[in-house]
């Protein structure tokens, strides 16, 4: 099927009678689309989509039939089972029991972008390959964490979503694609100038909802390079460093200013006061209000 004849998930979704309970587009996510469906028995005929689809089962058992087969027979999906459908593959499913799943739609340009510095040959030729429903703990865990972040309203911000997305796509490229991964990749060499640039940029833009791509572009490196050298040099992921810096700035403001928690949340880049409180308690074991009280 030619690329011109494919339709995007955004074009196809209005044709589906089943409205997702969660949709990452409404949360402003970039790069991927994550949908959660919880449905009664039924069926759906999915044409060849422009995106690659990673499906993760969310129920202990789902009884289904793949109607693409000449002789469909009842099969069972178990919780955490994964199916990978490359772009352009059509699917016709009938589920015979209640159904709940996370569906991650991954555009091919993202696969090709993350393939840079990672694979031998032309990264634009990298394609994902079909993976039939079976257990895949890493893919299931990453997808479940992305779904938890979506359901909670992205409390850890776009940097965390980007980090999870990058890890997910790198794994797919390395284990479920046509690519030949390099034994030694150039971005694993330490480059402190890029790390210093990233740290300076993060500290200067803490109030913003930082994206990995934005940080990498500011330092004129790929996201692959940024993630690798930052972890190698600091021992932390970019996301972990961003949260740490936001908490440290919040501690200073709680001690030395009379700003409200809402104002501090905004100034330190948390999406709202609730997310600020959640992150602060997770990092320090106490709430911002209690910390301020104990510091006076």
KAFEN-V788782 format. One line per field, one symbol per residue. psi: psi as a letter, one per 20 degrees, with the letter a starting at -180 (. if undefined). burial: I if it has 16 or more other ideal C-beta (glycine too) atoms within 10 Angstrom, else O. A space follows every 50 residues. Layout:
psi: ???
burial: ???
//
This chain:
psi: pqhhiqqrhhhhgiipiopqhqohhijjqrgrppqppoqrqarqoproqh qqpopppjqhppprpoihqhnpqprpprpiqqpooqpipqqoqppjrqpp qpooooqhhgghgihpihrqaohiipqqqqoqorpnggggggghgggggg hiklhjrhgggggggggghgggghilriqopqhpqhiipqnhhhgggggg gghikhirnpqghggghhjlrrhggggghgghhijqrgghgggghggghh gghhgirjqrhggggghjjqhrhghggggghhhijrrhghggghi.
burial: OOOOOIOOIOOIIOOOOOOIOOOIOOIOIOIIIIIIIOIOOOOIOIIIII IIIIIIIIOOOIOIIOOOOOOOOOOOIOOIIIIIIIIIIOIOIIIOOOII IIIIIIIIOIIIIIIOIIIOOOIOOIIIOOIOIOOIOOIIOIIOOIIOII OOOIIIIIIIIIIIIIIIIIOIIOOIIOIOOOOOOOIOOOIOOIIOIIIO IIOOOIOOOIIIIIIIOIIOIIIIIIIIIIOOIOOOIIIIIIIOIIIOII IOIIOOOOOOIOOIIIIIIIIOIOIIIIIIOOOOOOOIOOIIOOOO
//
